[in-house]
Every structure is written in C-alpha cells, then in structure tokens.
Amino acid sequence: MKEIRTLFEQVFRRQPEAVCFAPGRVNLIGEHTDYNGGFVLPLAVDMGIYCAAAPRDDDKLRFYSGSFTADGIAEYSLAELSLKGSWADYPVSVILALRAFGYPLERGCDLCFCGDLPCGAGLSSSAAIETAVCAALKELYSVPLTPQETAVICQFAENRFIGVNCGIMDQFASAAGKKGRAVLLNSHTLEYSLIPVECAAVVIVDSGVRHSLASSAYNDRRRECEAAAAALGVRTLCSLSPEEFEERKRLITDPVVMKRARHVIYENRRALDAAEALKRGDAAGFGRLMNGSHISLRDDYEVSCAELDILTEKALSVGGVYGSRMTGGGFGGCTVNLIEPSAVENFMLRFSDHTCFCVN
C-alpha cells in the first residue's frame, strides 16, 4: 500500500483519500464455462492491482499507471467520456458502465495504479484493474456495491465497451475471492461458496506467450457456443448434463461447433467433480480432472498453444505433480499446477527458466 501512496503523491502532488487492492486470479478448473452458464473454480492470488484515488472539484478524470509510465497522465472529462485505445480504456469503461447502471459520477477524480500482475499472462489483470476502480469509487463516493454487483458492472464494462465477450468469472473472483480459498461459482445464478485449498500447493508457470483476448479467437468461441446451444435447443450449454448432450449431439451438424459444445459440457462436470475432490482432500483426483481439462482445451476448444502444451507435459514428468493445465482464456499465458507441497522446491528448480510462483 505504501508504494501506491507514494506513486500517487509523486504524480498528482497530493495525498490519496482511498487506497484499494484487487487480486488477480488463477482458474483451477472450469474454463470457458462461465459465459455458458456453468460452474468455475478460480482461486484469488496475492498478486494484483493497487489503486489510489482522490476526488476532484471539477469534471476531469486523470489516470496514471506505474506499468505504462511512458504514457504519462491520461486525462478525460465526464462531459465527453470515450475510449481512446489505451490501457486507460479499462478504468474509463468501468465509469461508463457505472453510469449505465444508474451510478453517474458528479465530480471527477484522480486514479493511480500499480501492481505485480503480468499483463497478458492469463491472471486477469484486466478484471483486477476494473475491480480496483469500482472499489476506489465505492470508497470515494459511497457507491453501494456488493461483490456480485461489482462483478456484474465490470463484466458489462468489458463486454460492452472493451469488446471482449467474457464471462463473469474473472471479475467475480477479483471482487469476492479470499486468499487460499477457491471460489466455486455458479455463473448462472451468481451463487458461490469458498473452499479452502489445503491438500496441495498451487504453482503457476508463465509461458511467456502474451495474448490479447480482444484480438484473439475468444469471441469466435463464444459465437460457436451460442450456435451449439441453438442447435441443441437450450439457452445455455451448461444446462445440459454430459448424458443429455450425448443424447442430443446429433442435432449439431458442424463438427467444429460439436467440439466446442463437448468441451464446455464436460468441463462443467469436471468443475463440480473437482470441487468435491477439493472438499475431501483428494489431490490426486483433482489432478486427473485438471489433466483431462487441458486435453479438452487443447483438442476440442483449441485454445492452447505449443508452449502451454510443452509446459504441461514437462510438469507431469516431475515427481509429486498431481495435475497440470493451461489456465485463462488461452492462446498463451500460464499453466496451473497442483503439486505435493514437499515437491514444490524441486518443481521450481526444473522450471528455473520460466517465471513461476506458488499462490496458496
């Protein structure tokens, strides 16, 4: 917190009145199910985005990021607020979303950001900055937002203004997550429960391959899922069990759409089974489900890449590793690995040529 306060004071020459933190997340299992009405099991990490803020007496909005220092201060006005194609589109989109939900700001503010989440690594830096903005404005202007409302507003910001048709998992994990506890979220009802992750260590390995969901095939996958749901006669794919899918899959004539549906429906079952494994401390069972998830993401959903596949194969060759899979939207980013705690040090040594860190 001290670093963000100091940065704010250096940039804006005054003291902040609100300092907030929003964590990133790693998804243990349940990938690409959230925008299909299914279950996800993310884990909030202790890395994230810090935001310091102070109100203004005019309608100016000024943003500064310690990660984009060359951009300087990005300045806007509430009267003419629009996206400009920079990192500041994320806080701007949240303010536009707040307006759409009936929370218009009457005064401007200065917001300063810094953090330790690598952009594009699949740890949801975008959701963290969105959630941090909501937290700061809630404190500055007493905006009455629950974690669920925060997640909905931030998802709307990303869908409507950034142009990524993401589900709600990332924003929800950042708004409601607690360190060391996985969030079992029903993305259809927004009901959730927190499950301690105590049976194994969770280690993230960064592939170094950066992705941009807005310019990737992410939106294509969503359209393919919608086509599958229409063919199957359901509103959301995850309203079907794997058994029901097997009975109806003949209704899908496009083989690519078939593969997308198969991943989503079976991944939803894997997420529920993994939550039960976590509750009973069955790390080996959880690991097997993670491995199945990666194969499905690689072959049916086709969002993995060679670097992620190599990392998962290498991880599974290390003693004490229960499971390994790509995590996040795909096309780069990180793998998440479930490991016997006594094997973590050796695992880190084997991956010394990559950035890796234990998050629980």
URNORNOR-V353848 format. One record per pair of residues at least 24 apart in sequence whose ideal C-beta (glycine too) atoms are under 6 Angstrom apart, sorted by the first residue. I is the first residue (numbers start at 0). GAP is how many residues later the second one is. If there is no record, write none. Layout:
# URNORNOR-V353848
i=I gap=GAP
i=I gap=GAP
This chain:
# URNORNOR-V353848
i=3 gap=46
i=3 gap=48
i=3 gap=110
i=4 gap=47
i=6 gap=59
i=6 gap=105
i=6 gap=107
i=7 gap=44
i=7 gap=104
i=10 gap=53
i=10 gap=101
i=11 gap=98
i=15 gap=36
i=15 gap=37
i=15 gap=38
i=16 gap=37
i=17 gap=35
i=17 gap=118
i=17 gap=121
i=17 gap=122
i=18 gap=33
i=19 gap=31
i=19 gap=112
i=19 gap=115
i=19 gap=116
i=20 gap=27
i=20 gap=29
i=21 gap=26
i=21 gap=27
i=21 gap=106
i=21 gap=109
i=21 gap=110
i=21 gap=152
i=22 gap=25
i=22 gap=151
i=22 gap=154
i=23 gap=24
i=23 gap=93
i=23 gap=99
i=23 gap=100
i=23 gap=104
i=24 gap=99
i=24 gap=148
i=25 gap=178
i=25 gap=301
i=25 gap=310
i=26 gap=300
i=27 gap=154
i=28 gap=241
i=28 gap=242
i=28 gap=245
i=28 gap=261
i=28 gap=264
i=29 gap=241
i=30 gap=266
i=32 gap=205
i=32 gap=231
i=32 gap=234
i=32 gap=235
i=33 gap=133
i=33 gap=134
i=33 gap=135
i=33 gap=153
i=34 gap=132
i=34 gap=187
i=35 gap=189
i=35 gap=200
i=35 gap=201
i=35 gap=202
i=35 gap=228
i=36 gap=151
i=36 gap=199
i=36 gap=201
i=37 gap=200
i=37 gap=230
i=38 gap=147
i=38 gap=229
i=38 gap=232
i=38 gap=233
i=39 gap=129
i=39 gap=145
i=40 gap=141
i=40 gap=143
i=40 gap=230
i=40 gap=233
i=40 gap=234
i=41 gap=127
i=41 gap=131
i=41 gap=141
i=42 gap=139
i=43 gap=129
i=43 gap=133
i=44 gap=314
i=45 gap=133
i=46 gap=69
i=46 gap=70
i=47 gap=67
i=47 gap=69
i=47 gap=80
i=48 gap=64
i=48 gap=66
i=48 gap=79
i=48 gap=80
i=48 gap=83
i=49 gap=64
i=49 gap=65
i=50 gap=60
i=50 gap=62
i=50 gap=81
i=50 gap=85
i=51 gap=60
i=52 gap=56
i=52 gap=58
i=52 gap=83
i=52 gap=87
i=53 gap=56
i=54 gap=52
i=54 gap=54
i=54 gap=85
i=55 gap=51
i=55 gap=52
i=55 gap=53
i=57 gap=50
i=58 gap=49
i=59 gap=48
i=60 gap=47
i=61 gap=48
i=62 gap=25
i=62 gap=28
i=62 gap=48
i=63 gap=48
i=64 gap=48
i=65 gap=48
i=77 gap=30
i=89 gap=36
i=89 gap=39
i=89 gap=40
i=90 gap=42
i=92 gap=64
i=92 gap=68
i=92 gap=69
i=93 gap=36
i=93 gap=39
i=93 gap=63
i=95 gap=65
i=96 gap=56
i=96 gap=59
i=96 gap=60
i=100 gap=52
i=102 gap=40
i=119 gap=90
i=119 gap=91
i=120 gap=85
i=120 gap=212
i=120 gap=213
i=121 gap=205
i=121 gap=206
i=121 gap=211
i=121 gap=212
i=123 gap=46
i=126 gap=43
i=126 gap=44
i=126 gap=47
i=127 gap=46
i=129 gap=24
i=129 gap=27
i=130 gap=43
i=130 gap=44
i=146 gap=28
i=146 gap=29
i=147 gap=42
i=149 gap=25
i=150 gap=24
i=162 gap=51
i=163 gap=49
i=163 gap=50
i=164 gap=54
i=164 gap=57
i=179 gap=180
i=183 gap=91
i=194 gap=83
i=196 gap=163
i=198 gap=82
i=198 gap=84
i=199 gap=83
i=199 gap=138
i=199 gap=139
i=200 gap=138
i=200 gap=140
i=200 gap=143
i=200 gap=157
i=201 gap=157
i=201 gap=158
i=202 gap=134
i=202 gap=136
i=202 gap=153
i=202 gap=155
i=203 gap=130
i=203 gap=132
i=203 gap=153
i=203 gap=155
i=204 gap=106
i=204 gap=130
i=204 gap=146
i=204 gap=149
i=204 gap=151
i=205 gap=128
i=205 gap=148
i=205 gap=149
i=206 gap=100
i=206 gap=101
i=206 gap=104
i=208 gap=98
i=208 gap=123
i=209 gap=122
i=210 gap=120
i=210 gap=121
i=210 gap=122
i=212 gap=116
i=215 gap=115
i=217 gap=111
i=223 gap=33
i=223 gap=36
i=224 gap=35
i=226 gap=30
i=227 gap=24
i=227 gap=29
i=227 gap=32
i=227 gap=33
i=236 gap=24
i=236 gap=27
i=236 gap=28
i=237 gap=30
i=239 gap=25
i=241 gap=24
i=241 gap=27
i=258 gap=41
i=261 gap=38
i=262 gap=33
i=262 gap=37
i=262 gap=38
i=282 gap=39
i=283 gap=38
i=285 gap=52
i=286 gap=35
i=286 gap=36
i=286 gap=51
i=289 gap=33
i=289 gap=35
i=290 gap=32
i=292 gap=32
i=293 gap=31
i=293 gap=32
i=296 gap=29
i=302 gap=27
i=307 gap=27
i=310 gap=24
i=317 gap=29
i=317 gap=32
i=318 gap=24
